[in-house]
């Protein structure tokens, strides 16, 4: 259920305050359907990401049967799997999990940039929130140090953005229903 925006004073151009509506983040995952795409490359880090992510989704109230985990060979394959999940229309949010660790070649930049761009494009093209937790680090130690918290963050982002997306989709629907009711009343009169 979408929460009503809370009011809070906001600065106005001349320094006075006006009341604005503000959406309050909703981290209630009950009833949400979440798709996860996990890269298998740098597997120990990616397994740590998915373990932390799934644990946090459960803590937020997302049922295990409402989560689908798909694995792909590497970070460059994540976008295609996300696209297929988004096309299905079965998910409220998606999560991308992977680890790109710098090596001695330009490949790190290519994989980092292309995987991130692909993930963003899928979210925008399909209007499905995607939490991007594809780590890009200088070394294994940095990736290991970040995997647990970034996995949890991805779960929280997915749930929050699924709820926000649903609330934003409902904007104006109340007005449309009011107009339909008024038109029906006029027809009866």
C-alpha positions as CSV (number, residue, x, y, z in Angstrom):
1,X,0.0,0.0,0.0
2,X,1.4,3.4,-0.9
3,X,2.0,5.9,1.8
4,X,0.6,9.4,1.6
5,X,3.3,12.1,1.3
6,X,4.1,13.8,4.6
7,X,4.2,17.5,4.7
8,X,7.2,19.5,5.7
9,X,8.2,23.1,5.3
10,X,10.4,23.8,2.4
11,X,12.3,27.1,1.7
12,X,10.5,29.3,-0.8
13,X,12.3,31.7,-3.1
14,X,11.9,34.7,-0.9
15,X,13.0,32.9,2.2
16,X,9.6,32.1,3.6
17,X,8.4,28.5,3.9
18,X,5.7,26.6,2.1
19,X,4.2,23.2,2.7
20,X,5.2,20.4,0.3
21,X,4.2,16.8,0.1
22,X,7.1,14.4,0.6
23,X,6.9,10.6,-0.1
24,X,8.2,8.6,2.9
25,X,10.4,5.7,1.9
26,X,8.7,2.3,2.3
27,X,10.8,-0.7,3.0
28,X,7.9,-3.2,3.4
29,X,8.6,-6.1,1.0
30,X,5.5,-8.2,1.7
31,X,3.9,-9.2,-1.7
32,X,6.7,-7.8,-3.8
33,X,8.2,-10.0,-6.6
34,X,12.0,-9.6,-7.0
35,X,14.3,-10.9,-9.7
36,X,18.0,-11.2,-9.0
37,X,20.7,-11.7,-11.7
38,X,24.0,-12.8,-10.3
39,X,27.3,-13.0,-12.1
40,X,29.4,-16.1,-11.4
41,X,32.7,-14.5,-12.3
42,X,34.6,-13.7,-9.0
43,X,32.3,-16.3,-7.5
44,X,33.2,-16.0,-3.8
45,X,32.4,-12.3,-3.8
46,X,29.2,-12.7,-5.8
47,X,28.1,-15.5,-3.5
48,X,28.6,-13.2,-0.6
49,X,26.6,-10.5,-2.3
50,X,23.6,-12.8,-3.0
51,X,23.7,-14.3,0.5
52,X,23.5,-10.9,2.1
53,X,20.9,-9.7,-0.4
54,X,18.5,-12.6,0.0
55,X,18.9,-12.4,3.8
56,X,17.9,-8.7,3.8
57,X,15.0,-9.3,1.4
58,X,13.7,-11.9,3.9
59,X,14.2,-9.4,6.7
60,X,12.2,-6.8,4.8
61,X,9.3,-9.3,4.3
62,X,9.8,-10.5,0.8
63,X,8.8,-14.2,0.7
64,X,11.2,-16.7,-0.7
65,X,8.8,-17.9,-3.3
66,X,8.6,-14.3,-4.6
67,X,12.3,-14.2,-5.4
68,X,13.9,-15.6,-8.5
69,X,17.7,-16.0,-8.7
70,X,19.3,-16.3,-12.2
71,X,23.0,-16.7,-12.6
72,X,25.1,-15.6,-15.7
73,X,28.8,-16.1,-16.6
74,X,29.9,-12.5,-16.0
75,X,29.0,-8.9,-15.6
76,X,28.5,-8.3,-19.3
77,X,25.8,-10.9,-19.4
78,X,23.8,-9.4,-16.6
79,X,21.9,-6.8,-18.7
80,X,20.5,-9.4,-21.1
81,X,19.1,-11.6,-18.3
82,X,17.7,-8.4,-16.6
83,X,16.0,-7.5,-19.9
84,X,14.4,-10.9,-20.2
85,X,13.1,-10.7,-16.6
86,X,11.8,-7.1,-17.2
87,X,10.1,-8.2,-20.4
88,X,8.2,-10.9,-18.5
89,X,6.3,-8.2,-16.5
90,X,6.4,-10.5,-13.4
91,X,8.7,-8.5,-11.2
92,X,8.2,-5.3,-9.1
93,X,12.0,-4.8,-9.0
94,X,15.2,-6.4,-10.2
95,X,18.7,-6.7,-8.6
96,X,22.0,-6.9,-10.4
97,X,24.9,-8.6,-8.4
98,X,28.4,-9.0,-9.6
99,X,32.0,-8.1,-9.1
100,X,34.4,-6.5,-11.6
101,X,37.9,-6.4,-10.1
102,X,40.7,-4.4,-11.8
103,X,43.3,-6.4,-13.7
104,X,46.3,-5.3,-15.7
105,X,44.4,-4.5,-18.9
106,X,41.8,-2.0,-20.1
107,X,39.1,-4.8,-19.9
108,X,38.2,-3.6,-16.4
109,X,37.0,-0.2,-17.7
110,X,35.1,-1.8,-20.6
111,X,33.3,-4.3,-18.4
112,X,32.5,-1.7,-15.7
113,X,31.2,0.9,-18.1
114,X,29.3,-1.4,-20.4
115,X,27.6,-3.4,-17.6
116,X,26.5,-0.3,-15.8
117,X,25.2,1.3,-18.9
118,X,23.3,-1.8,-19.9
119,X,21.7,-2.1,-16.5
120,X,20.6,1.5,-16.5
121,X,19.2,1.2,-20.0
122,X,17.0,-1.8,-19.1
123,X,15.6,0.1,-16.0
124,X,14.7,3.1,-18.2
125,X,13.4,1.1,-21.2
126,X,11.1,-1.1,-19.1
127,X,10.3,1.2,-16.2
128,X,11.4,-1.5,-13.7
129,X,13.5,-0.5,-10.8
130,X,16.9,-2.2,-10.8
131,X,19.2,-2.1,-7.8
132,X,22.8,-2.2,-9.2
133,X,25.2,-3.9,-6.9
134,X,27.9,-4.8,-9.5
135,X,31.0,-3.9,-7.5
136,X,33.9,-2.3,-9.3
137,X,37.0,-2.5,-7.1
138,X,40.7,-2.2,-7.4
139,X,41.4,-5.6,-5.7
140,X,39.9,-8.7,-4.1
141,X,40.2,-7.3,-0.6
142,X,38.1,-4.2,-1.4
143,X,35.4,-6.5,-3.0
144,X,35.3,-8.8,0.0
145,X,35.1,-5.8,2.4
146,X,32.1,-4.4,0.5
147,X,30.1,-7.5,-0.5
148,X,27.9,-7.9,2.6
149,X,26.8,-4.3,3.0
150,X,26.4,-3.8,-0.8
151,X,24.2,-7.0,-1.0
152,X,22.0,-5.7,1.8
153,X,21.9,-2.2,0.2
154,X,20.7,-3.8,-3.1
155,X,17.8,-5.5,-1.3
156,X,16.8,-2.2,0.4
157,X,17.0,-0.2,-2.8
158,X,15.0,-2.8,-4.7
159,X,12.2,-2.8,-2.1
160,X,12.1,0.9,-1.7
161,X,12.1,1.6,-5.4
162,X,9.5,-1.0,-6.1
163,X,7.2,0.7,-3.6
164,X,8.0,4.2,-4.9
165,X,7.4,3.1,-8.5
166,X,4.0,1.7,-7.5
167,X,3.1,4.9,-5.6
168,X,4.2,7.0,-8.6
169,X,2.2,4.8,-11.0
170,X,-0.9,5.6,-8.9
171,X,-0.5,9.4,-9.2
172,X,-3.4,10.9,-10.9
173,X,-5.5,7.6,-10.8
174,X,-7.6,9.1,-7.9
175,X,-8.3,12.1,-10.1
176,X,-9.2,9.9,-13.0
177,X,-11.6,7.9,-10.8
178,X,-13.2,11.2,-9.5
179,X,-13.7,12.4,-13.1
180,X,-15.3,9.0,-14.0
181,X,-17.6,9.2,-11.0
182,X,-18.6,12.8,-11.9
183,X,-19.3,11.8,-15.5
184,X,-21.5,8.8,-14.4
185,X,-23.4,11.1,-12.0
186,X,-24.1,13.5,-14.9
187,X,-25.3,10.7,-17.1
188,X,-27.7,9.6,-14.4
189,X,-29.1,13.1,-13.9
